[in-house]
Amino acid sequence: MTSLVQYLHFFTQTPPEPPEDQLRLTSLLAGAITLAATAATLITTPALADPESKIDPAITSTGEHRVIVRVRQPAQVRSALAGAEGVRQDRRNVEATPPAEVADKLDFFVYRGTRAELEKVAEQQDVVSIRKDRLNEPSLAQSVPLIGADRAHRQGYTGKGTAIAILDSGIDNDHPAFGRRIAAQACFSATDPADGSTPLCPNGSQFQIGDGAANSETQACVKDAPQPQYGLCYHGTHVAGIAAGQATKDFPNPGVAPKAKIIAIQVFSRFDNSPYCGAAKSCVLAYDSSVLTGMAYANVLADQYDVASVNLSLGGGKYDAYCDEGDGADFKAEVDKLQAKGAATVVASGNNGFDASVSWPACVSNVVTVGATDKQDAVASFSNRGALIDLFAPGVSITAAISGNAYATLNGTSMASPHVAGSFALLRQKRAHATSDQLLDALKRTGKPIAYTSAGTQVTTPRIDVHAALRNRH
């Protein structure tokens, strides 16, 4: 177990930095949309905005770029996609189509082309923006009592009747920590030969919905892993265990919301012999497009399962201000849709130790951005921090479930974020009609103030106390 913990500590706390032009490797499957039956010529209707202004400045004139092409609304995807295909009469530059129940909700498709080709795509009136499809990295025994969750459990608040969506690297389907509470599963795992990425879905494709779709113990997840018994996809199981694991005979300490349902969505892809993996032979990373597609599917399920929160323990890059108008624009739109259903999007701040910055997508203004503290309430050395952080939660030496029906102790803001996601489930159980902003406000007002210095300025951020938040009457 020691060697496993050391390896996972390294991988979770300080993952290798990807190349600058692909700062966010987020194995989130590429969310393409309905392919047109035949290639069409490029739509020539004059655009409402200058085509150049629609294109991400990071897209250079050198080589091809994998991008997310966003349109005004899902109904416009088909015609815009046909126009994009017509640029070079080649469907191979368009990402495959996800299942209809997701595709009909997406207002973007994934495309690969040169800068010149993308400029032609941008001429279409319905195209809003073209941005790089970057990649993202995967960013309890004592931590649950620390945030007051054990006292909440004794009062009957366990998350029962709610659900937490975990968008991560899958889940160990038969782990005793989850019992029969995995309510729904899906896999959106992009593949791109140019990047060396392959899908992790059990059926071998880029998309899968249904029982077992987010299985973290497939051959693709296990092959060539440094610890084969745990595989490359251990991260999602650990995150789910913190948010909603139940006590077992081998580990009597439950997660934050041990009776909440779990929606497990695999959004990572496998990379082999890739510069994105640093010194490792293989790794898992998530494309932005996969994450966005996973969020759209969580939105589809939000009413059926009363989703209280969507957890994203992943990210990359460095942002010292909100990114709503740039890299985060597509993401913010999906967060808005989830908020309208009452679901909070909870995001890890990142493990770079930035003094006054966070990673993407924690830079989006309407997410709940979570940094990590230790069990003495000191800010973890690896945790990103500063004015963009909403809450702190325990993220040092956190023990929870891991693939292989086992348990492990890890460090990272990846571990802090699910403490907050689980807390939203407890609060939702008590306050069924409250908005996610109202529940966040309760956590902020009742948390323990943690003071620290950020960019030379004194900053105070609350560390959650969910028991106090449940007692709060406002």
C-alpha atoms as one frame of an Amber mdcrd trajectory, in Angstrom:
protein
   0.000   0.000   0.000   2.902   2.377   0.722   4.166   2.303  -2.847   0.646
   2.855  -4.170   0.068   5.826  -1.905   3.400   7.356  -2.903   2.613   6.951
  -6.588  -0.893   8.321  -6.296   0.310  11.175  -4.112   2.623  12.228  -6.920
   0.033  11.779  -9.640  -2.787  13.493  -7.806  -0.883  16.318  -6.160   1.663
  17.316  -8.776   0.814  15.950 -12.222   3.233  16.629 -15.088   2.743  19.887
 -16.944   1.440  19.477 -20.499   2.847  21.517 -23.388   1.855  25.183 -23.285
  -0.337  24.995 -26.356  -2.431  22.207 -24.813  -2.634  23.385 -21.220  -5.860
  21.616 -20.462  -5.873  17.892 -21.211  -9.226  16.805 -19.955  -9.966  13.353
 -21.235 -13.533  14.469 -21.328 -14.781  12.878 -24.425 -15.060  15.054 -27.432
 -18.648  16.146 -27.741 -19.393  16.129 -31.406 -22.880  16.327 -32.797 -25.233
  14.849 -35.348 -23.349  14.293 -38.598 -25.091  15.429 -41.753 -26.055  12.684
 -44.176 -24.073  14.255 -46.994 -21.350  16.856 -47.206 -22.678  20.278 -48.098
 -21.076  23.369 -49.452 -20.067  26.035 -46.970 -22.905  28.287 -45.921 -22.147
  31.754 -47.269 -24.673  33.837 -45.363 -22.820  36.921 -44.077 -21.787  36.495
 -40.454 -23.002  38.869 -37.790 -19.483  39.127 -36.382 -16.055  39.265 -37.969
 -14.982  35.621 -38.484 -11.533  36.404 -37.072 -13.065  37.545 -33.782 -14.716
  34.149 -33.315 -11.423  32.226 -33.324  -9.330  31.532 -30.228  -6.084  33.594
 -30.428  -4.207  30.441 -29.380  -5.008  28.897 -32.774  -1.970  29.626 -34.930
  -1.358  29.306 -38.665   0.922  26.310 -38.077  -0.445  22.781 -38.478  -3.903
  21.473 -37.655  -5.889  22.166 -34.511  -8.525  20.144 -32.681 -11.253  22.652
 -31.806 -14.719  23.063 -30.328 -17.032  24.880 -32.747 -19.907  26.434 -30.816
 -23.186  27.542 -32.398 -26.058  29.586 -31.004 -28.323  26.666 -30.122 -28.385
  22.870 -30.570 -30.812  23.021 -33.503 -28.154  24.808 -35.561 -25.478  22.153
 -35.140 -26.539  20.060 -38.127 -26.295  22.856 -40.699 -23.087  24.275 -39.228
 -21.548  20.819 -39.202 -22.480  20.278 -42.833 -20.834  23.561 -43.717 -17.698
  22.600 -41.813 -17.518  19.276 -43.616 -17.794  21.115 -46.905 -14.618  23.087
 -46.255 -12.523  20.164 -47.431 -15.136  17.521 -48.256 -13.751  15.177 -45.603
 -15.700  13.766 -42.662 -12.560  12.491 -41.009 -11.944  15.956 -39.619 -15.223
  15.820 -37.659 -15.623  14.031 -34.320 -18.011  11.083 -34.124 -21.619  11.570
 -33.006 -22.628  10.923 -29.372 -25.930   9.200 -28.545 -29.035  11.175 -29.460
 -30.123  11.822 -25.866 -26.918  13.836 -25.427 -26.346  15.144 -28.951 -29.701
  16.920 -28.991 -28.591  18.997 -25.984 -25.183  20.070 -27.305 -24.570  23.408
 -28.983 -21.120  22.497 -30.304 -19.222  19.971 -32.384 -15.567  18.977 -32.542
 -13.524  19.628 -35.665  -9.885  19.391 -36.754  -8.426  21.750 -39.347  -5.853
  24.364 -40.224  -6.241  28.013 -39.269  -7.272  28.836 -42.840  -9.943  26.124
 -42.820 -11.224  27.271 -39.443 -11.546  30.809 -40.755 -13.875  29.468 -43.444
 -15.899  27.588 -40.827 -16.138  30.820 -38.800 -17.799  32.590 -41.741 -21.035
  30.780 -40.951 -23.585  33.032 -39.293 -24.576  30.474 -36.656 -21.004  29.840
 -35.491 -20.379  31.735 -32.244 -16.829  30.707 -31.377 -14.010  28.328 -32.259
 -11.707  27.364 -29.394  -9.005  24.770 -28.887 -10.213  21.469 -27.448  -7.629
  21.392 -24.701  -6.853  18.612 -22.252  -7.279  18.419 -18.461  -5.500  16.387
 -15.782  -7.043  14.557 -12.853  -6.384  17.229 -10.336 -11.521  10.273   4.987
 -11.333   8.788   8.276 -10.635  12.171   9.888 -11.877  14.561   7.231 -15.595
  13.735   7.522 -15.746  14.605  11.251 -13.621  17.692  10.555 -16.361  19.211
   8.385 -19.158  18.092  10.731 -20.578  15.462   8.381 -20.606  12.770  11.069
 -22.912  14.914  13.215 -25.091  15.560  10.177 -25.377  11.791   9.638 -26.510
  11.276  13.222 -29.280  13.804  12.616 -30.471  11.883   9.558 -28.811  13.956
   6.829 -27.048  11.458   4.578 -27.908  12.705   1.092 -30.793  10.252   0.751
 -33.093  11.175  -2.116 -30.414  13.167  -3.951 -27.659  12.326  -6.416 -24.091
  13.437  -7.087 -22.657  13.316 -10.602 -18.957  12.417 -10.676 -17.337  13.392
 -13.988 -14.002  11.672 -13.739 -12.076   8.546 -14.759 -14.879   6.076 -14.094
 -15.820   4.008 -11.066 -15.230   0.543  -9.597 -18.721  -0.853 -10.181 -18.599
  -3.594  -7.561 -16.742  -1.730  -4.810 -18.536  -2.306  -1.484 -18.339   1.417
  -0.706 -21.049   2.074  -3.293 -23.464  -0.791  -2.714 -26.294  -0.493  -5.206
 -26.283   3.290  -5.294 -24.674   3.785  -8.725 -27.861   4.992 -10.393 -26.598
   5.808 -13.891 -23.410   5.540 -15.921 -22.041   6.955 -19.145 -18.754   7.242
 -20.984 -17.672  10.108 -23.238 -14.052   9.340 -24.071 -12.619  11.063 -27.129
 -10.069   9.560 -29.468  -7.767  11.465 -31.793  -4.912   9.738 -33.661  -3.099
  13.054 -33.977  -2.889  13.276 -30.176  -2.348   9.563 -29.573  -5.549   9.274
 -27.551  -7.812   6.220 -27.424 -11.186   5.699 -25.701 -11.721   4.149 -22.282
 -15.349   3.097 -22.768 -15.874  -0.635 -22.063 -17.398  -1.142 -25.522 -14.248
   0.207 -27.167 -15.976   3.218 -28.708 -15.985   6.889 -27.783 -19.502   6.795
 -26.347 -21.445   4.455 -24.103 -24.514   4.931 -21.910 -25.968   2.391 -19.487
 -24.940  -0.074 -16.795 -21.185  -0.521 -16.586 -20.424   2.300 -19.036 -18.093
   4.049 -16.563 -16.301   0.878 -15.417 -12.783   1.770 -14.251 -11.473  -1.797
 -14.416 -11.509  -2.401 -18.164  -8.445  -3.585 -20.050  -7.920  -0.080 -21.408
  -7.821   1.256 -17.844  -5.520  -1.459 -16.490  -2.992  -2.165 -19.253   0.552
  -0.920 -18.523  -0.526   0.852 -15.330   2.273   1.303 -12.739   0.000  -0.451
 -10.225  -2.001  -2.926 -12.391  -4.345  -3.900  -9.562  -5.558  -0.284  -9.403
  -5.077   0.728 -13.032  -4.878   4.144 -14.638  -8.498   5.007 -13.819  -8.409
   4.849 -10.006  -9.035   8.583  -9.542 -12.803   8.610 -10.113 -13.451   5.830
  -7.603 -11.537   7.717  -4.912 -13.432  10.935  -5.624 -16.786   9.117  -5.536
 -15.807   7.436  -2.270 -15.130  10.783  -0.600 -18.385  12.301  -1.814 -20.711
   9.335  -1.271 -18.943   6.209  -0.025 -20.647   4.114   2.645 -19.058   2.398
   5.632 -17.909  -1.201   5.074 -16.430  -3.917   7.253 -12.979  -3.102   5.857
 -13.359   0.659   6.221 -15.931   1.836   8.776 -15.721   5.539   7.905 -18.332
   6.758   5.393 -18.022   9.557   2.875 -19.876  12.843   3.186 -23.224  11.721
   1.693 -23.312   7.930   2.160 -26.899   7.460   0.976 -26.824   9.712  -2.064
 -27.118   8.142  -5.500 -24.032   8.272  -7.707 -24.035   9.170 -11.388 -20.668
   8.037 -12.745 -19.551   9.598 -16.028 -16.210   8.678 -17.590 -14.772  11.713
 -19.395 -11.116  10.718 -19.699  -9.174   9.207 -22.580  -6.056   7.062 -22.595
  -2.738   8.424 -23.885   0.260   6.194 -24.666   3.841   7.297 -25.267   2.625
  10.871 -25.334   4.480  14.052 -24.335   1.348  14.915 -22.375   2.143  12.076
 -19.930   5.519  13.405 -18.828   7.784  10.547 -17.754   4.919   8.043 -17.552
   4.431   5.538 -20.372   0.651   5.902 -20.210  -1.780   8.318 -18.592  -5.397
   9.480 -18.709  -6.437  13.013 -19.663  -9.767  14.641 -20.475 -10.636  16.770
 -23.473 -12.722  19.873 -22.819 -15.277  18.547 -25.281 -15.665  15.315 -23.330
 -16.232  17.232 -20.126 -18.818  19.453 -21.770 -20.643  16.416 -23.137 -20.589
  14.794 -19.705 -22.080  17.928 -18.179 -24.823  17.953 -20.804 -25.684  14.353
 -19.910 -25.730  15.193 -16.192 -28.218  17.913 -17.068 -30.391  15.358 -18.886
 -30.501  13.273 -15.688 -30.797  16.167 -13.228 -34.561  16.075 -12.759 -34.895
  12.297 -12.694 -32.344  11.860  -9.912 -32.481  15.258  -8.153 -28.814  15.967
  -8.836 -27.491  18.192  -6.048 -23.987  18.629  -7.433 -21.667  17.816 -10.309
 -18.059  17.225  -9.264 -15.064  17.994 -11.483 -11.738  17.126  -9.875  -9.712
  18.030 -12.962  -8.265  20.967 -14.825  -5.180  22.739 -16.073  -3.644  26.093
 -16.911  -3.316  29.239 -14.804  -5.912  31.995 -14.414  -5.781  34.957 -12.037
  -9.179  36.337 -13.112 -12.520  34.908 -14.153 -12.405  33.324 -17.609 -16.095
  33.596 -18.555 -15.473  35.580 -21.729 -12.598  33.483 -23.011 -11.615  29.886
 -22.347 -14.538  29.371 -19.985 -17.383  30.636 -22.181 -18.557  27.212 -23.394
 -18.201  25.758 -19.921 -20.136  28.578 -18.243 -23.083  27.924 -20.547 -23.302
  24.311 -19.318 -22.956  25.414 -15.684 -25.844  27.845 -16.192 -28.052  24.999
 -17.414 -27.180  22.854 -14.395 -27.811  25.756 -12.023 -31.257  26.171 -13.533
 -31.931  22.574 -12.440 -30.648  23.314  -8.913 -27.313  21.517  -9.335 -24.042
  23.111  -8.230 -20.915  22.506 -10.309 -18.054  21.920  -7.869 -14.497  22.197
  -9.212 -11.044  21.577  -7.738  -8.870  24.709  -7.765  -5.777  22.801  -8.917
  -2.560  21.489  -7.389   0.062  23.923  -8.694   0.527  25.876  -5.470  -0.390
  29.131  -7.225  -0.494  32.000  -4.756  -3.291  33.940  -6.450  -4.501  31.838
  -9.380  -6.539  28.738 -10.168  -6.721  26.245 -13.016  -9.446  25.859 -15.651
 -12.420  25.314 -15.217 -12.169  26.615 -11.658 -11.784  30.090 -13.190 -15.425
  30.160 -14.326 -17.382  32.574 -12.139 -20.462  30.447 -11.482 -18.735  27.241
 -10.365 -17.928  26.443  -6.739 -14.121  26.556  -6.635 -12.540  24.492  -3.866
  -9.037  24.648  -2.411  -7.433  22.181   0.006  -6.516  22.406   3.668  -4.928
  19.871   5.986  -6.478  18.466   9.143  -5.027  21.320  11.188  -6.759  23.818
   8.872  -3.571  25.066   7.258  -3.762  25.737   3.522  -2.125  22.797   1.734
   1.181  23.749   0.127   0.098  22.342  -3.238  -3.332  24.017  -3.297  -4.071
  26.897  -5.638  -5.565  29.748  -3.640  -6.612  33.391  -3.758  -9.644  35.550
  -4.417 -11.208  33.110  -6.913 -11.549  30.368  -4.261 -15.051  29.963  -2.814
 -14.392  27.332  -0.154 -11.705  25.208   1.422 -12.146  21.546   2.346  -9.799
  18.801   3.577  -7.443  17.550   0.867  -4.400  16.145   2.680  -4.055  12.451
   3.587  -7.611  11.561   2.591  -8.452   7.842   2.729 -11.266   6.533   0.531
 -12.219   3.792  -1.918 -10.031   2.981  -4.907 -10.322   0.600  -7.850  -9.733
  -3.042  -6.994 -12.147  -3.067  -4.020  -9.413  -1.394  -1.996  -8.740   1.857
  -0.134  -5.902   4.346  -0.435  -4.756   7.652   1.001  -4.261  10.526  -1.446
  -3.557  14.258  -1.418  -4.913  16.974  -3.694  -7.617  19.496  -4.383  -9.186
  16.550  -6.213  -9.904  15.191  -2.744 -11.166  18.528  -1.363 -13.759  19.121
  -4.074 -15.894  15.980  -3.410 -16.182  16.961   0.267 -18.073  20.011  -0.969
 -20.047  18.082  -3.602 -21.219  15.700  -0.875 -22.107  18.611   1.398 -24.439
  20.000  -1.258 -26.281  16.662  -1.207 -26.788  16.887   2.576 -28.061  20.449
   2.287 -30.319  19.560  -0.646 -31.898  16.781   1.431 -32.954  19.366   4.026
 -33.702  22.295   1.714 -35.244  20.667  -1.341 -36.346  23.914  -2.975 -33.281
  26.061  -2.306 -31.142  27.211  -5.221 -27.531  26.118  -5.490 -26.481  29.722
  -4.791 -28.483  29.706  -1.553 -26.818  26.468  -0.453 -23.390  27.850  -1.344
 -24.142  30.960   0.678 -24.983  28.773   3.695 -21.638  26.975   3.387 -19.763
  30.259   3.068 -21.462  31.970   6.010 -21.028  29.056   8.408 -17.562  27.819
   7.446 -14.474  28.278   9.566 -12.534  31.362   8.389  -9.059  30.486   7.081
  -6.808  33.544   6.747  -3.735  33.547   4.514  -1.721  35.821   2.240  -2.399
  35.918  -1.493  -0.453  38.235  -3.825   0.648  40.240  -0.798  -2.906  40.724
   0.460  -4.664  39.150   3.424  -7.451  36.858   2.204 -10.022  34.893   4.220
 -11.792  31.863   2.759 -14.197  29.615   4.726 -13.422  25.944   5.295 -16.745
  24.128   5.117 -18.654  23.018   8.217 -21.704  21.272   6.793 -23.216  20.613
  10.218 -23.207  24.346  10.932 -24.662  25.022   7.474 -27.510  22.594   8.159
 -28.287  24.378  11.415 -28.306  27.780   9.738 -31.826  29.134   9.241 -31.126
  31.675   6.509
